[in-house]
Amino acid sequence: MLFIWNAFISLSSARVGFDSIKFSEIEAWLNLNGIENIEQRQEITHLIRIIDEKYIEYIIEERKRNA
């Protein structure tokens, strides 16, 4: 999971505002890291999207609490 977390951290810099990380950014990251196996690509993409969704939910809730 550390590998996935590091990927998420790296990809978070590509985020625009509170939008989700774009699939094209994830694909570019997979390509840059030489991940070619389709099952691995799908699993990594899925996990990053889940973490990203939870991250955005957390940020929105924190902003509501602090408003």
C-alpha positions as CSV (number, residue, x, y, z in Angstrom):
1,M,0.0,0.0,0.0
2,L,2.9,2.4,0.5
3,F,3.5,2.2,-3.3
4,I,-0.2,3.3,-3.9
5,W,0.1,6.0,-1.2
6,N,3.2,7.4,-2.8
7,A,1.5,7.4,-6.2
8,F,-1.5,9.3,-4.7
9,I,0.8,11.9,-3.1
10,S,2.7,12.3,-6.3
11,L,-0.6,12.7,-8.3
12,S,-2.2,15.0,-5.9
13,S,0.0,17.8,-7.1
14,A,-1.8,17.5,-10.5
15,R,-5.2,18.2,-8.8
16,V,-7.1,21.3,-9.8
17,G,-8.9,22.7,-6.8
18,F,-11.0,20.0,-5.2
19,D,-11.5,18.1,-8.4
20,S,-10.6,14.4,-8.6
21,I,-7.3,13.4,-10.0
22,K,-7.8,12.9,-13.7
23,F,-7.6,9.5,-15.3
24,S,-5.1,11.0,-17.8
25,E,-2.8,12.0,-14.9
26,I,-3.0,8.5,-13.5
27,E,-2.3,7.0,-16.9
28,A,0.7,9.2,-17.4
29,W,2.0,8.2,-13.9
30,L,1.6,4.5,-14.7
31,N,3.5,5.0,-18.0
32,L,6.3,7.0,-16.4
33,N,6.7,4.2,-13.8
34,G,6.8,1.5,-16.4
35,I,3.6,-0.3,-15.3
36,E,2.4,-2.2,-18.3
37,N,0.3,-5.1,-16.9
38,I,-3.3,-4.2,-17.5
39,E,-4.5,-5.9,-14.3
40,Q,-2.0,-3.9,-12.3
41,R,-2.9,-0.7,-14.0
42,Q,-6.6,-1.2,-13.3
43,E,-6.0,-2.1,-9.7
44,I,-3.7,0.8,-9.1
45,T,-6.1,3.2,-10.8
46,H,-9.0,1.9,-8.7
47,L,-7.1,2.2,-5.4
48,I,-5.9,5.8,-6.2
49,R,-9.5,6.8,-7.2
50,I,-10.8,5.4,-3.8
51,I,-8.1,7.2,-1.8
52,D,-8.8,10.4,-3.8
53,E,-12.5,10.2,-3.2
54,K,-12.0,9.8,0.5
55,Y,-9.5,12.6,0.6
56,I,-11.9,15.0,-1.1
57,E,-14.7,14.0,1.3
58,Y,-12.4,14.6,4.2
59,I,-11.4,18.1,3.0
60,I,-15.0,19.1,2.4
61,E,-16.0,17.9,5.9
62,E,-13.1,19.8,7.5
63,R,-14.0,23.0,5.7
64,K,-17.6,22.6,6.9
65,R,-16.4,22.1,10.5
66,N,-14.1,25.1,10.4
67,A,-16.6,27.4,8.7
